[in-house]
């Protein structure tokens, strides 16, 4: 169950659940491969997917529509 950030808050930033999942998964993979790539000063989550979702909620991580065609 996703407690923080809430799904409602995330869907205000990214309008599609599918796009949200794809963006968070790609960012989590990037965080896994490069631990020094943090965008935020502090995170509540210790896991990379949670960190990616926090970045989306903060507005630091946004969807690039052109990246979906790849």
Secondary structure, 3 states (H helix, E strand, C coil): CCCCCCHHHHHHHCCCHHHHHHHHHHHHHHHHHCCCCCCCCCCCCCCHHHHHHHHHHHCCCCCCHHHHHC
